[in-house]
Amino acid sequence: MSVILQAIVVFGVIAIGARYAGIGLGIWGGIGLFLLVTVFDLAPTSAPVDVLLIMIAVATAASVMDAAGGVDYMVRIAERIIRANPDRIVYVAPLVTWFFAFLAGTANIAQSLMPVIYEVAHGVGIRPERAMTASGVAAQQALVASPVAACTAALIGLYTQNGYDFGLQTILMVTIPATLIAVLVVSTVMLRYGKDLKDDEEYQARVKAGLVKAVVTQAERSPLPKHAGTAAAIFVLCVAGVVITGIFPELRTPSTGKPVNMGAFLQIGMFVASGLILVICKPKLANAMQSSIMRAGMTAVITVFGLAWMSDTFISAHKAVWMEEIGGVLQTTPWLFAFVIFFGSMLLNSQAATVRAIMPLGFALGMPAPVLLGLYPACNGTSFLPTSGVVVSTIAFDQAGTTRIGKYVINHSFLVPCVTATTTATIAAYLLQFVMF
């Protein structure tokens, strides 16, 4: 009964925190931890400090790059690629969005590209919903494959914490091909999704009502800062350097003979990127602190801080119970855990929070490290409910009205691409881990 009541507290505060969004999840996670410790007499585990430090270091480097114009520079390059291939936009836009979200470690880049994707798709008579939803989902898929995404940092921290030698390069070997396959599959599915514009009665009604307006074009945008390209190049090169050191541990091995922990080296690499951009590109640090990337990064830090601490405490206190009750089932049919991860991501609306809140249960149950890596992409169920930032912003940017929330709420435009992409990526990753390990 005590365990059941504790579970009610854990899921209750998650449900309440999800209604507040943003840092609300972290705050309510802290409240849940307080109840577990004071009411149920559980001993708190250590806070996930290593993960939080990685997230802070990455957010710092990305926001400094953003202040120097590096993110806008990436967006402009992505725009040119998308505009150059208008007839193939349902394939090109998601792939481009995946690539640049992969480099930047944030799905926010998709929101910057949505006006362009809408303009190009609408301009050639392609239903904007097809390319826009596929691109939004592609950006989220890119996070589980990005070396500088918060969810990747969280997974690295969990592997280290549980004594597994699963470095960054091991994770990327599985997640990069799996998510790229998912992007191609979801683009194919969306290619004929929904009515063509000429046959869409709602769209035609919006045109007659004058609701379909022009969007800001590339020529009307302000010029980029002088060193925007340099800032982007420094950031990307430092990320590449970190990945290379993951592949070749001797590059991060001091004279003591023991390689520097990959999480620690990632933090160091991100501060090197920040310093080089600061010295060479001279951005205003006040702009870095006000950057949307910094705000998103700190939101993720606070969310993971409170939520992961509460979840770790609850799971660790009842590890023996989990092993006895469901450990055997997951050992024989481990893929069932993918549904737990997916459901958690629906509620938490954050890949990083899902990894830190749900994945520790898999480790506690003794599931093999490669299997958990294969199930990792299941944390991309964040668009299953129409509450995530990418869903809301895409609907706002689609002035043709093709991207929408249906009468029953659950039947919204992102449902099919989200389920298709996440299912495909999880299956692909699950099969890849069998081949590689």
Salt bridges, closest charged atoms under 4 A:
GLU79 OE2 - ARG221 NH1 2.09
GLU119 OE1 - ARG83 NH2 3.22
GLU129 OE1 - ARG127 NE 2.65
ASP196 OD1 - ARG130 NH2 2.88
ASP199 OD2 - LYS198 NZ 3.20
ASP200 OD2 - ARG127 NH1 2.54
ASP200 OD2 - ARG404 NH2 3.91
GLU201 OE1 - LYS195 NZ 2.91
GLU202 OE1 - ARG404 NH2 3.47
ASP312 OD2 - ARG356 NH2 2.32
